Amino acid sequence: MGGLALGGLAPAAYAATSIADAATIPALVIGTGYGGCVAALRLAQAGVDVHMVEMGMAWDTPGSDGKVFANTTTPDQRSFWLRTRTKQPLSNFLGFPIDKNIPKYTGILDAEEFSGITVYQGRGVGGGSLVNGGMAVTPRRETFGDVLPGVNADEMYNTYYPRANAELGVGMIDPAWFDSTACYQYARVGRKHAQRSNFPFVFVPTVYDWNYMKQEAAGTVPKSALAGEILYGNNYGKKSLQKTYIPKIRATGRVTISPLHRVSTVRPTTGGYTVTIEQLNTTGDVVATKQVTAAKVFFAAGSVGTSKLLVKLKATGALPNLNGEVGKGWGDNGNVMCGRANHMWDPTGPLQSSIPTLGIDNWAAGGAFAEVAPLPTGIETYASFYLSITKTPHRAAFSWNAAANRVDLSWQTAWKQTSITAAKTIFDKINSKEGTIYRTDLFGIYKIWGDHLTYHPLGGAVLNRATDSYGRLHGYPGLYVVDGALIPGTTVVNPFVTITALAERNIEKIIATDL
Ligand code: FAE
């Protein structure tokens, strides 16, 4: 399929189903993000019938404005998972709070609050691919030992990273267009400042359809990245899983998907596992409870979703033989955000593509990889804005809180100081060189650092600890982890390419040996 056609297509509709009570299925996949889609596609191609269960919505039907997804500048009920007020990562602008009331709805972005950290996650068929920035980065090979110690790097770099990049449709911006288009002025300013402080900068590959973006800039197609679409979904140009793995999954004819269904329990039974599934309505109420039997169950509910399920199931006696590593080794990929105030003669432009494409690599010297991020407000802000991924030793654990009937996370906000220190190795130097200062109006009043959140939850069921070296959970044959929970807290860069590549590696082995 050509880039134009792919970019212009609305997300492919597929036959969403509602799984029947008492169904018996060979393979059940919990969650429809990267790990879940890889597992479902490869199992189906190997001849196994699969059912995918997704707590979020299908996101294949336009709302009253004719669009499937809401715009970042005008959040509505579609924007957040069961909240009555938005919780935007950038909470303030010019010091003023910008959150607003919305109807409670099974919207697309979950801002899940734990003590000390808010974890942003996508909800819906396609998982995080629906809401993420599309930055599709393979870690430099020399850093791979920090990411997945114990995994053969040759195999990953020769086979599974290339496979993941090809399936996800990863591509690079045309550098000549980057240099000329108004919508990346903000990134060119970021590059200039990085260069003047002698930092190496890199173009970041993405899954955006670059031909489509060029046409957006030319005004010949409906705007998506150039209309600021990102956090609440992208209506046209981004190649989310809805445009890559999911159509392939559908084409196998062997996979059914139940949106608005949430797995609550998995317990052993003769011939496999009994899985309890709650069907939700769009205000989040449980409208039906179903029990199905699956020979094999693949946990792909994301780092947080999978960890929460496993910790609860171990503690409450459904899966008591899971080992003591379950819930451990969770990290935030060192995420921290900040803005810098530029001089009036250094405008970043009122039109900013929502897809970041430039990074400042100070990993080796300072433990920070910073992306030049947009502030797509539609007005000139004179601000440079950055998301940094940093080296941090801190790892938290999930635990079952019986009194409150929920899973807690032992993260401490103070741990972000390590990340701030690493990010400052870049931005203190740039500020000093440029004679500029940090913005203090984006995360509260007089608050420089966005240190309250992560977009990159990783770990909680770590490879070679809670599972064997291919994601088979210790203690329960036929139970697998296939998502970001396997990765012990960092991918050094943005995570989804690594999550996809690891899932490709593991499922290949599982199909060859377990089925
Ligand atoms: P994920 O994609 O989170 O999928 C898990 C799915 O399971 C979700 O759809 C859940 O709704 C569903 N689920 C959870 N619990 C249950 C349950 N009990 N029953 C049924 N379903 C359930 O997992 N990464 C990058 O590499 N580049 C970026 O530019 C980037 N930007 C991001 C921006 C934002 C705002 C966010 C939130 C994330 C971003 N990420 C980015 C992170 C990336 O999307 C994330 O690492 C992956 O989506 C994780 O993939 P998993 O397969 O682990």
Boltz pocket constraint, residues with backbone or C-beta under 6 A from the ligand:
constraints:
  - pocket:
      binder: B
      contacts: [[A, 30], [A, 31], [A, 32], [A, 33], [A, 34], [A, 35], [A, 36], [A, 53], [A, 54], [A, 55], [A, 56], [A, 120], [A, 121], [A, 122], [A, 123], [A, 124], [A, 125], [A, 126], [A, 127], [A, 128], [A, 129], [A, 131], [A, 132], [A, 133], [A, 134], [A, 135], [A, 136], [A, 137], [A, 231], [A, 261], [A, 262], [A, 263], [A, 264], [A, 300], [A, 301], [A, 302], [A, 303], [A, 305], [A, 306], [A, 309], [A, 454], [A, 455], [A, 456], [A, 457], [A, 482], [A, 483], [A, 484], [A, 485], [A, 494], [A, 495], [A, 496], [A, 497], [A, 499]]
      max_distance: 6.0
